[in-house]
Amino acid sequence: MNNIEQFVDELVSAKGFDEKDPEVLAEIKRGVMSRLEDRINAMVLANLPEDSLDDFNKVLDADNEEQMISFVKKYVPDLDEKVAGEMLAFRSAYLG
Amino acid sequence: MSNKAPAPAPAPAPTPANEKQVFKAAIVNTTKMVEAHITDVADARMTASKEDRNKNWFKRKIDKIWKHDLMQEFYRQREISKVRKEIADTGNFYAGDKEIIDSNEAKEAMLAITDRFTDELRDEMLTKEEKDSIDENSRSSQEMNDLVRKYADTTHVMSDQAFEEEKKRIIANLDPTYKDKREVYADNILEIAKNVRQAVANGQKLEELDFDVDITLGSTRGRMQTAAHHNAFDKGVEKLQNSKLGKFLVNTPGAIALSAAVYSVGKYAFTKVARTDAAKIASFGGTAVISGTVAATKEAARLNRERAQHHREKAKGVTFEGDDMKRRNSMNTTSYETQKATEVTTLLAGDLAKVEAGNMQPADLDMIIAHIANLRARKSLGEDRHIDLVTYSSLKMMEKEGKELDKTEAKLVVALRKGVESGKIVFDKETDDFDTYLSQQIYTQERALLGGESGIEKKDQAFTKMKAKRTAWAFVKSATLGAGIGAVFQEAHALLSDDLDGVLEGMSKHLHQGTTGGFTEHATALEALRRHFNHEDVPRLADTGAGHEYLMNGGATTMHTPDGATVTVNPDGTYNIMRGNDVLEKNLPLEFDKTTGDLLPTSRALLQKDGIFANFSQTTQHGSGPMSAEDYIKSHNGDFTKVHRHTFYDNNTADKPDLNEKREYWGGENGTGVNAKGNYEFRTGVKAGGSFHGNDAFDVPEAIKKGGIVKMAFSVTRGTQHEVIMLPVSSVDEHGNAIFEIDKDSALGKDLFEVNADGHAVFKGQFAELIEDSGKAADGAENINIIATHIGLGQADTIVGGVDKVVPHLKLDIPGSWDYEMPMVVPILGRRPLESGKAPAKKKRPNEDPHGPADPNAPTPHGPDGVPLKAKDKLPPSKFTIRKFVGEKPEDKYSGLTQDLEVYEKARLAGGSEFSVNSKDLKSTGFKEILRKHAQVTKTPGSDEETYAVTLDARGKIADALYKANQAEVKRSNLKVQAMGHNPLLEDLDKYAHETMKPVSKEDFTKKYLPKLIQEAFRGYGNIEVPDNAFLSSKSRVLPANEFVGNLDIKVKPSKGSKKVDAKIDNLKFIMKDGKLEVAKGYTFTNPDETKDVRDTVNKVLTDFGSVFDKDLSGLFGEKLKSLKMNGGNVDVLTTKKV
């Protein structure tokens, strides 16, 4: 299990879902994961300099994980802190 | 790139031996075109149909929020996947479109594309991008030549399916890039092969044919040019929707470490920063602004896409009618002015006729050039700007109309150029060069199309304005209303939560209890803002435990802090105030009032700046240790009164106490001197007349009654008896006795009294006298007269007691730790989708079910004739029942048939009338046996695999065999059965199981069947006789595949009773159409003995020749004739049994 899945699992667990149907639970987690990804994506986009967007699109087209991370790290200072911050903010908002 | 256009690929005419022909083939990569089509269909399915728009308000709102906003991209991608699968399943590039286009029509459209690439005028017809895509070196392959030859060989019929498979293999060898299964190609090689086969069927000897298939490779994005115009940011947003970037970033090691820290300490480092008021507000607004920005950008990207969708749909002939087409009407206001391809073609065709007629005037030339320039400008701008300025009747007709337009335009340009070059056309322009002049005119037309009030640039500006308005609204909705909705959700949640304060709870607590209102450590964002604007620092640290005490101000002032807060002193004498590990105040210079020990106002203000309040109080600290009576009296200066004793009421018996002198008693419980409260108590029992001295008498009871005169005076020592503590009467009992109560905590009680081991009060001072206070003396002392005296222990110089000290106290009131939670921005406001357009009406095709398919979005299965099969609910009732085996037994040879039928269905849908299935995909041995018997079997070398090529004829036989086997199996094993519903076998049975397909060469058909059909047509007309072999077919002409021409020698009887005479019909042409034959006009009837009746009869029979197929022709064909169909060089004779 990777980090994001673990994170989402813990969120869903902390939220108190006692859903027994694994498919339903998986759907709940999928939705949470999607929202979290959207939030992080929005943060990245908001932090990228305008003149890097064309290159960013090319990197997205290549669909290569390493390239994407490397590119974003290059242009977004304190990326890890920002990502963790978004995770925390999402956690707070989600758990309410 | 080759600029020299090759000759097109005509149907080959019979050629003399050794004369080599070149057949021009094209293989065109249509991947971009197909991908664009897939997106078009998916986007069209995401529009709101009339039915959707008529749903009730709630359903429409849910759709707008869910399908068209929050989950829009999910639904769109799902539709894209579905369309892609439909295309893969059916092999129909246009599958899924609202405008139903069957496989044959799709193939025709694809052939129109390849025709453009092989046309001799292709340089005039192709776009720049298409011309650039052409591989400079055309390819030829002996393998391909051999394949075409093999297909044309009518003695060993090769199926289309087999041809296609072999063709793909050869093409992949020609160019490895064609092995990529993701790419989609259109080619005309099978058509070339069919033409060759037809030529052979018409008498051309195959061995005498010498040809090369010359292949051109190219690519096209199709007719439509419109694409959504996105800027880099728009594209980023769009692409991020489908990227895994967010997931990747969360899984980076740095984020993992930080998020682990998040869990371990329960909060993130920069939440401290967020504690500042500014950060709170910025964070609250920041989230909303980011949400709003993303929403606005997404809206802009979607508008771009929708505009492109709108324009592409218009280019395909889709119309938008209705009063509720709000979004479409809005899009129309920004749509470009377009021209219909058919209208432009008509215009140019007229121009071409004029040029060819050679009677042009100068004005005509200008007009014609303007027409061409206008069209070219539209094409050029379309290609450059990815927009469509030419529209078509429908998607199906697009390639055909486009090709016609291109061809007409090309012919016109060539004719003009030649005319100008040859001088036949007067060209009196500023330049002699026709093409230069035309280029100038195109440029002028481009400017005209771009400019003006309804020009492209104005339309773009209008769209930009509309987009700005809508994106601004999207921003506002998401940033404010979205955040507002999120905040409302959060407040609602807070009301139900005990450990979270919402703004309503905060206001209520503040109103009723001030800052001590039991605020929780968690607040909603609105409550945080309320606290911020009210300058409230709540909750406070609870001061319910022991807390901490600090000596400050040189030890003079005591400072108390609640649990969880500490004060530390720095070397420079300043202070730090800590809450846990948080430094609330650092290097604070606290200064104190030297008199009171309180903080100076300046220091107090410093604390209050961060919400810390210091509550000041003073306490008196009681002294301790023995001291002299004099010192004691000094230290309790306020308690003592100086007295002058004057009269002792001794009743004139100074040597012994009597009467009232003895009536001063211990009061309290049982005379112990200690009352229920623990205080000390004296009581009197004096009587009237019991106190006198000499002539002075004092009525004590009466004085007690009056009050204020009788008191008690307590002396510490004999030597200090001139200073006493005076005590008034505390109360008077029912007998008139005075009661004196000494507070045990008063200086008198604490220092001059105690309780002994027996629980009796003891007076440690010298005298406790009952006195009459007779007023003040001149020196200010009190004059007193003694009534009775209680003599104490007289511990004069060992009195225990100390000097009381006033101690200043400061109690710090410190704000507690709390945080707030940002609300989720919930932009669930919905979005109005584009309304669905109306696809062009489909023209009814022969033999087509008038009902048409039930679901326009469903995959369209096709029958053997290429006509879409009907949806199951519209199928006519079947006479047969194909059953799905539910309880298949493992030992049953039809075990697995259910799965096999699905494989069969899939192959049939993909292949059309002819298809193949592979034995490795099949499970049922029984089914394989049937296939082996009826299909063309090809064994794969080196393995047990077999490929069954199923022809139209075989399909019926297979269905029939399965039907029978199925019935038998059901009876034998008594299996549980279930109707399978829509199944190709069901239709095969209905259509073909009892049909027989007999391929007959065209020559044989002309010789054997056609004469008999003609005889049958004239049967019953006694005045006309058609002898056997009366029809003499013409072999001298190359005929289109579906035509039969010949002369008919007949005998006619001019009148009743007369003899028959010879007559003939020359140039009698039969055309095969819709499964029947009809006679074309143009024949010549020669009758030597002309009579009108005979001529009328001949004309009637020939005009209505098709009615012969309504007769029972079973005698002619062995079975009932159902239809005829051309199939390459053969005529497929379809007959049916009488069931």
Interface residues (C-beta under 8 A of the other chain):
Chain A: N2 N3 I4 F7 E10 M33 L36 E37 D38 R39 I40 N41 A42 M43 V44 L45 A46 L48 E50 L53 D54 F56 N57 L60 D61 D63 E65 M68 I69 V72 L79 D80 E81 V83 A84 G85 M87 L88 A89 R91 S92 A93 Y94 G96
Chain B: A232 F233 K235 G236 V237 K239 L240 S243 K244 L245 G246 K247 F248 L249 V250 N251 T252 G254 A255 I256 A257 L258 S259 A261 V262 Y263 K267 Y268 F270 T271 T287 I290 S291 T293 V294 T297 G486 F489 Q490 H493 S497 L500 E821 M822 P823 M824
